[in-house]
Amino acid sequence: MKTNFAILSRYLKDPATSWSLGTFGAIAEFHRNAGETVRFDEGEGWISAVTDRGGIRIHDHAEIRLIPYETISKIPSAWSQGVMVCLPDKIASLNSRAGVTDLADDNDALLDGVGEIGFDLGFGLPHIDVCVRTNNSTLITALRTTQGTSFLDLPPATVAAIKVADPTRVFCSRLGRIEVAQEIPESGGITPLGPHTHVLPALLGRGREQAANIPVPEGWSIALAFYPPHPLRTGDGSLKDFDRAAFDDFQQLIDHHAPTLLADAKRLAWQLLDAKAEPDAAAVPSSRHARTAFRVALRQWELLNGVTSTSAAWRGECDPTLGNIDAPDLRPDHAGST
C-alpha cells in the first residue's frame, strides 16, 4: 500500500485535484488548469507545485492521517467529497500569534517576492498561521502600527489597506503552505478561478475548526485538505455524466482510510439493497456521520445499479432531500423495477 505522502504526491500531480489549507472562516485554496504552466519541485520529505497565480508545498510527517469523507448534496442523487489531512493536535499546533506580528523576511516563500515583508495577521489559530507578504509601503506602515492587535479587532482602515494593496496571502500549517497571488475580490464580488482565499469574520468568530458535517475525530486537527476529481461534477461545480473511474478511485480512499464507522455504514447500505431488504429505521445508523455515509451509499448504489422499488423505499425512509423537486436528478430512471 502507498504511504500517505505518496498518495498526496500523486494527487498533487493531478490538475483536476484541488487543495485547501485553513479553518472555518479562513481558508486558502490552490487550483490549477490542465494546460497551465506549473513548476514541480521536491526534496527530502516535501513536494511543491507553483504557477504564476499561486503555489503549494506539502511536507511529509510520520503522523499524517487521511480522513476521506462524503456529505449529502441538495441534489437528490449527488454528494460532496473530500479528504482531510490531519495530525494529532499537539503535533499540529503552531505559533497561535494573537496579534499582528512583523515577520521580516520569508525564507520559505514559494512565489517570487523581492523586497517583500512578511506579517502574521494575528488570527490566533492553534494550527494555522495566516500571513501576508508585501512591499507596499502604506500597508507595511499600517500593519506595523497595529502590531499586537488581533485580526478581528483591526481598524477598518487597516483592513481596507490590505484589500487595496493585494498582498500575497500565505497560509501555513505543519504539513505545508499555500500562497495566493491573485487579486482580492471586492466584498460580494466574484471569487476568481484558480488560487484564492476566503476570510469570513462572522464564521471565524464561532471558533470552530471545521463544519459539523466533517468527521474529524477528537484529538486531531486538519492541517491540509484535498478534493480529488468528483464523479458527478466538473472543477467549476457544474454537473457531468457519471465518471465510474473517478468514483472507484475515491472509494479506494474510503475503503483504506475512512473512519471504520463510516466505511461500515456504506457497506451495510449496499448489502441491504443487494439483498432487497425491506426498509427498517432501526438499521439506519444513529450517529450523524455514519447516518450521512449510509445515505450517500444509497445514492451511489442507485447510480451503479439503477433505481429499484427497494432503493426508492430506503431513500424514502431516511433521505429527506429526495423530494427536492427543484434539483436535477442524475439517477438512472428505473424506478419501480426490482
TACORCOR-V141384 format. One record per residue. OMEGA is omega in whole degrees, -180 to 180 (* if undefined). BURIAL is b if it has 24 or more other ideal C-beta (glycine too) atoms within 12 Angstrom, else e. Layout:
omega = <OMEGA:OMEGA>
burial = <BURIAL:BURIAL>
This chain:
omega = <180:174:179:179:176:177:178:-180:179:-178:177:180:-178:-178:180:178:178:-176:174:178:-179:-177:-178:-180:178:-174:172:-179:177:176:172:179:-179:-178:-176:178:-179:177:176:173:176:178:-179:176:176:176:-179:174:-176:173:178:-174:-178:-179:178:171:-180:178:174:174:-176:-175:180:174:177:178:175:-179:174:180:-177:173:175:173:-169:-177:-173:178:174:-179:177:178:173:179:-167:172:173:-175:-176:179:-177:-174:-179:-171:-180:179:-174:178:179:-176:176:-178:-178:-176:178:-176:-179:-175:175:-179:179:180:-177:177:-178:176:-179:176:166:-175:172:177:177:-179:-175:-172:-180:170:178:-171:171:170:-177:168:177:-173:180:180:179:179:-179:-179:178:179:-177:179:-179:179:179:-177:-177:179:-179:176:179:-179:179:177:178:179:177:-179:-179:-176:-178:-180:170:178:-175:176:-176:171:177:-178:175:-179:171:176:-177:-179:-179:-178:173:-179:175:177:-178:-180:-178:177:-179:173:-179:-178:178:179:173:172:-175:-175:-179:178:179:-177:179:176:179:-179:-178:177:-174:-178:177:-171:177:-177:176:178:-180:178:177:180:-179:174:174:-172:-180:179:-178:-178:-177:-176:174:-179:180:176:179:-176:177:176:-178:-179:-175:-179:179:178:-179:-179:-179:178:174:177:178:-176:-173:-170:-178:173:-174:-178:-179:180:179:180:179:180:179:-179:-179:179:-180:179:178:-178:-178:-179:177:179:-180:-177:-179:-179:-179:-178:-176:-179:-174:-174:178:178:176:179:178:-180:177:-179:177:179:-178:178:180:177:-180:-171:-174:180:176:177:179:-179:179:179:177:178:179:-179:-169:-178:-176:-179:-177:-179:180:-172:-179:-178:177:179:-174:-175:171:-173:178:-176:177:177:179:*>
burial = <e:e:e:b:b:e:b:b:b:e:b:b:e:b:b:b:b:b:b:b:b:b:b:b:b:b:b:b:b:b:b:b:e:e:e:e:e:b:e:e:e:e:e:e:e:b:b:b:b:b:b:e:b:b:b:b:b:b:b:b:b:e:e:b:b:b:b:b:b:b:b:b:b:e:b:b:b:b:b:b:b:b:b:b:b:b:b:e:e:e:e:b:e:b:e:e:b:e:e:b:b:b:b:e:e:b:e:e:b:b:b:e:b:e:e:b:b:b:b:b:b:b:b:b:b:b:b:b:b:b:b:b:b:b:e:b:e:e:b:b:e:b:b:e:e:b:e:e:b:b:b:b:e:b:e:e:e:b:b:e:b:b:b:e:b:b:b:b:b:b:b:b:b:b:b:b:b:b:b:b:b:b:e:b:e:e:e:e:e:e:e:e:e:b:b:b:b:b:b:e:e:e:e:b:e:e:e:e:b:b:b:e:b:b:b:b:e:e:e:b:b:b:b:b:b:b:b:b:b:b:b:b:b:e:b:e:e:e:e:e:e:b:e:e:e:b:b:e:b:b:b:e:b:b:e:e:b:b:b:e:b:b:b:e:b:b:b:b:b:b:e:b:b:e:e:e:e:e:b:e:e:e:e:b:b:e:e:e:b:b:b:b:b:b:b:b:b:b:b:b:b:b:b:b:e:e:b:b:e:b:b:b:b:b:b:e:b:b:b:e:b:b:e:e:e:e:e:e:b:b:b:e:e:e:e:e:e:e>
